[in-house]
């Protein structure tokens, strides 16, 4: 019986959109037909079927509440407003059908009923959104400055600042676990919005648990709700944080589990906790070594990537921890300036671009300038002379340019001084004959002309 209850309950997200479609359709027809009266017989039918499907949605929604462990306080407004929507659907049907037993409705203006009905549908849908995505799902994408101006409490992200030198001395809870919970969980579990009566902003609140009891079973992560819900698949209704919220990484989840298994200490250093370094290495600062910008961006469209790869261009993620991409034309030597247009669909995600050994010309720089996060640019073995190189001086993240075996000319070297973040230029086998300019901007930019020779060793003359 419980299996049937859960099965029918999980039909609710599917069925709930059916009455919304019927009822909004009916309201739209009313608006369009307010003068011509062409659809007077069709509109009541829309409300009738909307009412029937709303009843089905209410029943499956109630079964989902029973079978999935929701607290009644969480779903009560959605439940009662859903029932009210179903009843109002039939009220609209009787009003527009002219049923004699409901003649009292003739005294109520249809515009008033329609307005109330629209508000009721909107309220019911909004409450459903609150349950699925959290009460702030509409305003969550807004910048913190806008939220503050609207009087909405904001939760600033806390960074985990670990290095090879300080990781053992860092506080296990304050410096690591607390930032994870703050960034991924506290937006729904704080004093102003405690979903499931659960607070996660202080150690005492974490230990207290929520409406379903304690969420931590000391030294047993696999039996602790805090860890178990984070580890569940995204499509599981019990997964936390809910879909649409910022999700913890695999490293976050693994570390939270290890912290619980070691007795969930709220005091003491990482060294005192006895946890292995491997659990923390992914949190070590990599800012100095990144070959992509140290910012978060939205993932590129998979459809766009597939379309690009069909042309022979290779696209790959640079790191599992970021959405930046490496684009290479190693398998497309016939790549030309005109072919660059297809890359603009993912322009914000390109951090590495390898168009060496292709047929690009100096005109390509105007197009490369459209890649705001480009960090490494390879143009080796092309006909580039450098005359338009200043077009990409606005790329604030560009660190490395490879111009090996090109027609690059010495007169354009000074233009690199205007590049804000440039560090390395490779000019081996270019058109430059003299190599007296080794650096630019007081050593910030290093120029490598290659052509190195190893010194002869006495052993090199030995004949075996």
GIMO-V304157 format. One record per helix or strand. SS is the DSSP state (~ for helix, > for strand). FROM is the first residue (numbers start at 0). LEN is the number of residues. Records with the same first field share a line. If there is no record, write none. Layout:
SS: FROM-LEN + FROM-LEN
//
This chain:
~: 1-8 + 11-21 + 39-29 + 71-26 + 99-8 + 109-24 + 143-6 + 171-13 + 194-3 + 202-6 + 220-3 + 224-7 + 249-12 + 269-4 + 276-3 + 280-3 + 301-8 + 336-13 + 363-5 + 388-4 + 409-9 + 457-4
>: 161-1 + 170-1 + 188-2 + 192-2 + 209-1 + 212-1 + 268-1 + 283-1 + 313-4 + 324-4 + 349-5 + 375-3 + 399-3 + 423-3 + 438-2 + 444-4
//
